[in-house]
């Protein structure tokens, strides 16, 4: 059902987004969701045929030239940044693809039911749990869990979104988290296997192996599938950077799609701008410049003919 006020596009009801993704799969196509940190990224991601566009704060930092991990740091209000990008940049230019809002569910300053109401009123068609504490580990993760900023709040946000008829596409890093998201009612689960490699600001040493990426992705899928059979499973991060990388995951796991943020938005900008600028820098001045003629003299000469 199209937007009742404009006749097209966002916001979509939860079932409408689900039906669109099922239609993609019925055509034999993998689902592709793309992160966008600017309006121009979203505009041309839609033109390229993405099934979903996800807005979250790391997209803004990424398009500033910084690493996506900035989105996990205290460099701004994650919820406010995502809302601002959506309101002023992405939603005004996206015509038809469902737009998803990144929600920092563990922010203790937000009444989540109230915030999700604003997300829905703005015209987003769903939510994503980013920044997410699922990709934080070690001692710091233990501190977060014990001081009221637990991943449990992300599960609760997703359950609330389900009740509010918002589509949910969520990141998880472990099978245990996948189970909890399945119980909360997540529509799509993304197996997050680490920060994306490659490019100028991608990780080079803090990477996981292909063996780990494939194994962990399938473990997440198997665990959540025991809870529900209607979940869309997608892959993201780590060594999965190019279309051929994503195809490798689809062939070796039960994933049905890919989520690209750095691998779509950042890598596309890095390569295209670098190469285009190099092409312009190949311009050469002619060895003999033409004689400089005053425009007035040239015009007078033409009028006498």
VEXDO-826699 format. One record per residue (C-alpha): residue number from 0; residue in one letter; chain; x, y, z. Coordinates in Angstrom, 3 decimals. Each point is the difference from the previous one (the first is absolute). Layout:
<sites>
SITE   voba   kevex   drengu       east      north         up
SITE    NUM       A        A          X          Y          Z
...
</sites>
This chain:
<sites>
SITE   voba   kevex   drengu       east      north         up
SITE      0       X        A      0.000      0.000      0.000
SITE      1       X        A      1.530      3.360     -0.967
SITE      2       X        A      0.306      2.973      2.306
SITE      3       X        A     -3.608      1.192      0.522
SITE      4       X        A      1.004      3.682     -0.278
SITE      5       X        A      2.270     -0.090     -3.033
SITE      6       X        A     -1.117     -3.162     -1.772
SITE      7       X        A      3.473     -1.543     -0.022
SITE      8       X        A      2.930     -1.007      2.163
SITE      9       X        A      0.711      0.215      3.726
SITE     10       X        A     -1.258     -0.730      2.518
SITE     11       X        A     -0.850     -3.630     -0.657
SITE     12       X        A     -1.727     -2.296      2.441
SITE     13       X        A      2.037     -2.880      1.351
SITE     14       X        A     -1.775     -2.624     -2.115
SITE     15       X        A      0.468      2.106     -3.114
SITE     16       X        A      3.777      0.008      0.484
SITE     17       X        A     -0.019     -3.748      0.649
SITE     18       X        A     -2.044     -0.598     -3.155
SITE     19       X        A      2.413      2.087     -2.065
SITE     20       X        A      2.966     -2.055      1.200
SITE     21       X        A     -1.798     -3.260     -0.684
SITE     22       X        A     -0.750      1.226     -3.516
SITE     23       X        A      3.716      0.676     -0.505
SITE     24       X        A      0.842     -3.551      1.037
SITE     25       X        A     -2.766     -1.411     -2.183
SITE     26       X        A      1.727      1.598     -2.987
SITE     27       X        A      3.133     -1.913      0.946
SITE     28       X        A      1.807      3.128      1.154
SITE     29       X        A      1.948      0.437      3.212
SITE     30       X        A     -1.190      2.710      2.384
SITE     31       X        A      2.294      3.028      0.085
SITE     32       X        A     -0.241      2.567      2.795
SITE     33       X        A      2.267      3.039     -0.112
SITE     34       X        A      1.099      2.508      2.585
SITE     35       X        A     -0.158      3.648     -1.064
SITE     36       X        A      1.546      2.943      1.814
SITE     37       X        A     -1.042      2.699     -2.468
SITE     38       X        A     -2.898      0.806     -2.277
SITE     39       X        A      2.015     -0.429     -3.178
SITE     40       X        A      1.111     -3.462      1.129
SITE     41       X        A     -3.599     -1.009      0.658
SITE     42       X        A     -1.209      1.465     -3.304
SITE     43       X        A      2.378     -2.080     -2.079
SITE     44       X        A     -0.171     -3.092      2.202
SITE     45       X        A     -3.714     -0.008     -0.785
SITE     46       X        A      0.762      0.483     -3.686
SITE     47       X        A      2.296     -3.046      0.206
SITE     48       X        A     -2.877     -2.163      1.206
SITE     49       X        A      0.594     -0.528      3.747
SITE     50       X        A     -2.856     -1.632      1.895
SITE     51       X        A      0.491      1.993      3.208
SITE     52       X        A      1.868      3.158      1.010
SITE     53       X        A      1.234      0.215      3.591
SITE     54       X        A      0.881      3.308      1.669
SITE     55       X        A      2.265      0.050      3.045
SITE     56       X        A      2.489      2.348      1.561
SITE     57       X        A      3.127     -1.800     -1.223
SITE     58       X        A     -0.993      0.902     -3.554
SITE     59       X        A      0.552      3.668      0.751
SITE     60       X        A      3.469     -0.671      1.445
SITE     61       X        A      0.820     -2.325     -2.876
SITE     62       X        A     -0.844      2.682     -2.540
SITE     63       X        A      2.115      2.494      1.970
SITE     64       X        A      2.960     -2.252     -0.736
SITE     65       X        A      0.179     -1.754      3.360
SITE     66       X        A     -0.341     -3.644      1.013
SITE     67       X        A     -3.485     -1.387      0.568
SITE     68       X        A      0.956     -0.872      3.586
SITE     69       X        A     -0.461      3.702      0.771
SITE     70       X        A     -3.666     -0.912      0.194
SITE     71       X        A      0.665     -1.965      3.187
SITE     72       X        A      1.794      2.864      1.705
SITE     73       X        A     -1.280      3.057      1.871
SITE     74       X        A      0.405      2.323     -2.977
SITE     75       X        A     -3.627      1.066     -0.165
SITE     76       X        A     -3.578     -1.040      0.757
SITE     77       X        A     -0.401     -3.104     -2.154
SITE     78       X        A     -3.789      0.115      0.003
SITE     79       X        A     -0.153      3.691     -0.843
SITE     80       X        A      2.551     -0.387     -2.819
SITE     81       X        A     -1.947     -2.848     -1.616
SITE     82       X        A     -3.228      1.965      0.260
SITE     83       X        A      1.607      3.094     -1.503
SITE     84       X        A      1.490     -1.887     -2.942
SITE     85       X        A     -3.368     -1.598     -0.649
SITE     86       X        A     -2.082      3.140      0.312
SITE     87       X        A      2.138      2.435     -1.978
SITE     88       X        A      2.022     -2.145     -2.405
SITE     89       X        A     -1.285     -3.500     -0.686
SITE     90       X        A     -3.773     -0.075      0.331
SITE     91       X        A     -0.443      3.080     -2.236
SITE     92       X        A      1.869     -1.658     -2.909
SITE     93       X        A     -0.907     -3.693      0.293
SITE     94       X        A     -3.131     -0.620     -2.000
SITE     95       X        A     -0.903     -3.624      0.504
SITE     96       X        A      2.501     -2.169      1.941
SITE     97       X        A     -0.814     -0.600      3.701
SITE     98       X        A      2.247      2.107      2.249
SITE     99       X        A      1.081     -1.423      3.374
SITE    100       X        A      1.109      2.093      2.993
SITE    101       X        A      2.959     -0.974      2.147
SITE    102       X        A     -1.044      0.111      3.664
SITE    103       X        A      2.445      0.122      2.914
SITE    104       X        A     -2.204     -2.027      2.313
SITE    105       X        A      2.324      0.075      3.008
SITE    106       X        A     -0.024      3.812      0.271
SITE    107       X        A     -1.331      0.469      3.558
SITE    108       X        A     -1.294      3.497     -0.785
SITE    109       X        A     -2.689     -1.207     -2.385
SITE    110       X        A     -3.461     -1.313      0.786
SITE    111       X        A      0.146     -2.605     -2.730
SITE    112       X        A     -3.736     -0.218     -0.626
SITE    113       X        A     -0.038      3.768     -0.470
SITE    114       X        A      3.053      0.028     -2.266
SITE    115       X        A     -1.319     -2.794     -2.225
SITE    116       X        A     -3.202      1.994     -0.342
SITE    117       X        A      2.046      2.905     -1.354
SITE    118       X        A      1.893     -2.325     -2.333
SITE    119       X        A     -3.282     -1.281     -1.369
SITE    120       X        A     -1.521      3.475     -0.294
SITE    121       X        A      3.044      1.222     -1.937
SITE    122       X        A     -0.794     -2.570     -2.698
SITE    123       X        A      2.538     -2.746      0.625
SITE    124       X        A     -1.278     -3.488     -0.836
SITE    125       X        A      2.030     -1.896      2.572
SITE    126       X        A      2.837     -0.073      2.484
SITE    127       X        A      3.523     -1.341      0.305
SITE    128       X        A      1.953     -0.420      3.244
SITE    129       X        A      2.935      2.293     -0.612
SITE    130       X        A      2.152      0.984      1.784
SITE    131       X        A     -0.089     -3.549      1.332
SITE    132       X        A      1.736     -1.410      3.051
SITE    133       X        A     -0.124     -3.462     -1.577
SITE    134       X        A      3.323      0.743     -1.702
SITE    135       X        A      1.644      1.178      3.230
SITE    136       X        A      1.836     -2.704      1.935
SITE    137       X        A      2.472     -0.546      2.818
SITE    138       X        A      0.122      1.908      3.285
SITE    139       X        A     -1.739      3.059     -1.430
SITE    140       X        A     -2.972     -2.117     -1.052
SITE    141       X        A     -0.232     -1.356      3.556
SITE    142       X        A     -0.016      3.545      1.360
SITE    143       X        A     -2.797      1.005     -2.380
SITE    144       X        A     -2.043     -3.044      0.957
SITE    145       X        A      0.355      0.707      3.720
SITE    146       X        A     -0.697      3.741     -0.121
SITE    147       X        A     -3.376      0.145     -1.717
SITE    148       X        A      1.118      0.125     -3.638
SITE    149       X        A     -0.557     -3.670     -0.720
SITE    150       X        A     -0.715     -1.550     -3.389
SITE    151       X        A     -3.277     -1.039      1.615
SITE    152       X        A     -1.223      3.531     -0.727
SITE    153       X        A      0.547     -0.657     -3.705
SITE    154       X        A     -2.146     -3.136      0.206
SITE    155       X        A     -2.681      1.998      1.808
SITE    156       X        A      0.112      2.748     -2.653
SITE    157       X        A     -0.543     -2.558     -2.762
SITE    158       X        A     -2.926     -1.559      1.876
SITE    159       X        A     -1.534      3.455      0.391
SITE    160       X        A      0.538      0.772     -3.690
SITE    161       X        A     -1.832     -3.208     -0.899
SITE    162       X        A     -2.974      1.086      2.100
SITE    163       X        A      0.069      3.395     -1.720
SITE    164       X        A     -0.106     -1.608     -3.481
SITE    165       X        A      3.544      1.060     -0.887
SITE    166       X        A      2.149     -2.342     -2.075
SITE    167       X        A      3.238     -0.951      1.788
SITE    168       X        A      3.351     -0.987     -1.468
SITE    169       X        A      2.593     -0.618      2.701
SITE    170       X        A      3.687     -0.651      0.527
SITE    171       X        A      1.188     -2.898      2.146
SITE    172       X        A      3.495     -1.358      0.571
SITE    173       X        A     -0.772     -3.334      1.684
SITE    174       X        A     -2.520     -2.837     -0.272
SITE    175       X        A     -1.263      0.817      3.503
SITE    176       X        A     -0.846      3.556     -1.028
SITE    177       X        A     -1.680     -1.314     -3.129
SITE    178       X        A     -2.274     -2.173      2.126
SITE    179       X        A     -1.035      2.973      2.123
SITE    180       X        A     -0.680      2.146     -3.050
SITE    181       X        A     -2.100     -2.774     -1.502
SITE    182       X        A     -2.023     -0.195      3.203
SITE    183       X        A     -0.420      3.793     -0.029
SITE    184       X        A     -1.540     -0.182     -3.466
SITE    185       X        A      2.782      1.258     -2.280
SITE    186       X        A     -0.952     -0.300     -3.663
SITE    187       X        A      3.555     -0.136     -1.337
SITE    188       X        A      3.201     -0.970      1.792
SITE    189       X        A      3.422      1.130     -1.207
SITE    190       X        A      2.975     -2.171      0.942
SITE    191       X        A      2.617      2.651      0.817
SITE    192       X        A      3.479     -1.555     -0.211
SITE    193       X        A      2.115      3.102      0.610
SITE    194       X        A      1.067      3.331     -1.444
SITE    195       X        A      0.173     -0.037     -3.792
SITE    196       X        A      3.439     -0.365     -1.550
SITE    197       X        A      1.404      2.007     -2.880
SITE    198       X        A      0.268      3.495     -1.309
SITE    199       X        A      1.769      2.928      1.567
SITE    200       X        A     -1.663     -0.105      3.426
SITE    201       X        A     -1.015     -3.670      0.234
SITE    202       X        A      1.759     -2.331      2.404
SITE    203       X        A      3.134     -1.795     -1.153
SITE    204       X        A      1.168     -1.947      3.034
SITE    205       X        A     -3.086     -0.282      2.219
SITE    206       X        A     -1.639     -2.470     -2.358
SITE    207       X        A     -1.587     -3.427      0.293
SITE    208       X        A      0.641     -2.920     -2.312
SITE    209       X        A     -2.345     -1.208     -2.701
SITE    210       X        A     -0.338     -3.253      1.927
SITE    211       X        A     -1.249      1.880      3.055
SITE    212       X        A     -2.303      2.256     -2.035
SITE    213       X        A     -1.772     -2.897     -1.713
SITE    214       X        A     -0.189     -2.129      3.138
SITE    215       X        A     -1.332      2.792      2.219
SITE    216       X        A     -2.555      1.101     -2.607
SITE    217       X        A     -1.413     -3.506     -0.261
SITE    218       X        A      0.005     -0.479      3.783
SITE    219       X        A     -2.091      3.150      0.371
SITE    220       X        A     -2.429     -1.144     -2.685
SITE    221       X        A     -0.420     -3.489      1.485
SITE    222       X        A     -0.533      1.314      3.534
SITE    223       X        A     -2.676      2.549     -0.914
SITE    224       X        A     -1.722     -2.406     -2.408
SITE    225       X        A     -0.736     -2.313      2.904
SITE    226       X        A     -2.187      2.768      1.439
SITE    227       X        A     -1.736      1.229     -3.172
SITE    228       X        A     -0.025     -0.968     -3.658
SITE    229       X        A     -1.108      3.338     -1.443
SITE    230       X        A      3.200      1.996      0.547
SITE    231       X        A      2.088      1.494     -2.820
SITE    232       X        A      3.703     -0.662      0.635
SITE    233       X        A      2.646      2.305     -1.415
SITE    234       X        A      3.776      0.250      0.224
SITE    235       X        A      2.237      2.955      0.776
SITE    236       X        A      3.512      1.093      0.841
SITE    237       X        A      3.414     -1.529      0.415
SITE    238       X        A      1.404     -1.302     -3.297
SITE    239       X        A     -3.355      0.443     -1.794
SITE    240       X        A      0.755      3.090     -2.056
SITE    241       X        A     -0.791     -0.577     -3.693
SITE    242       X        A     -2.917     -1.564     -1.928
SITE    243       X        A      2.079     -3.145     -0.515
SITE    244       X        A      0.691     -0.144      3.742
SITE    245       X        A     -3.719      0.195      0.734
SITE    246       X        A     -0.683     -2.693     -2.601
SITE    247       X        A      2.494     -2.242      1.771
SITE    248       X        A     -1.983      0.320      3.227
SITE    249       X        A     -3.321     -0.660     -1.753
SITE    250       X        A      1.431     -3.162     -1.548
SITE    251       X        A      1.443     -1.343      3.243
SITE    252       X        A     -2.681      0.941      2.542
SITE    253       X        A     -3.775      0.387      0.153
SITE    254       X        A      0.211      3.790     -0.168
SITE    255       X        A     -2.329      1.568     -2.573
SITE    256       X        A      1.525      3.436     -0.262
SITE    257       X        A      2.678      2.528      0.837
SITE    258       X        A      0.175      3.271      1.911
SITE    259       X        A      2.572      2.457     -1.341
SITE    260       X        A      1.032      3.195      1.715
SITE    261       X        A      3.707      0.691     -0.428
SITE    262       X        A      0.124     -2.551     -2.814
SITE    263       X        A     -2.623      1.899     -1.995
SITE    264       X        A      0.017      3.644      1.012
SITE    265       X        A      3.613      0.580      1.050
SITE    266       X        A      1.693     -2.280     -2.505
SITE    267       X        A     -2.100      1.409     -2.820
SITE    268       X        A      1.068      3.547      0.860
SITE    269       X        A      3.654     -0.881      0.614
SITE    270       X        A      0.469     -1.771     -3.315
SITE    271       X        A     -2.080      2.253     -2.223
SITE    272       X        A      1.304      3.333      1.294
SITE    273       X        A      3.602     -1.170      0.003
SITE    274       X        A     -0.158     -1.356     -3.539
SITE    275       X        A     -2.042      2.894     -1.379
SITE    276       X        A      2.416      2.531      1.469
SITE    277       X        A      2.921     -1.927     -1.486
SITE    278       X        A     -1.712      0.099     -3.388
SITE    279       X        A     -0.338      3.772      0.229
SITE    280       X        A      3.633      0.288      1.067
SITE    281       X        A      0.990     -1.695     -3.266
SITE    282       X        A     -1.076      3.138     -1.828
SITE    283       X        A      2.959      1.659     -1.758
SITE    284       X        A      0.467      3.502     -1.314
SITE    285       X        A      0.585      0.238     -3.786
SITE    286       X        A      3.601      0.681     -0.959
SITE    287       X        A     -0.977      3.089     -1.999
SITE    288       X        A     -2.744      2.078      1.569
SITE    289       X        A     -2.310      1.893     -2.454
SITE    290       X        A      0.503      3.774     -0.313
SITE    291       X        A     -2.072      1.843      2.616
SITE    292       X        A     -2.662      2.124     -1.704
SITE    293       X        A     -2.164      2.558      1.753
SITE    294       X        A     -3.696     -1.017     -0.050
SITE    295       X        A     -0.898      3.542     -1.175
SITE    296       X        A      2.445     -0.170     -2.914
SITE    297       X        A     -1.210     -3.465     -0.964
SITE    298       X        A     -3.638      1.145      0.014
SITE    299       X        A      0.830      3.060     -2.097
SITE    300       X        A      1.827     -2.164     -2.497
SITE    301       X        A     -3.030     -2.292     -0.397
SITE    302       X        A     -2.387      2.968     -0.504
SITE    303       X        A      2.091      1.348     -2.940
SITE    304       X        A     -0.243     -3.272     -1.882
</sites>
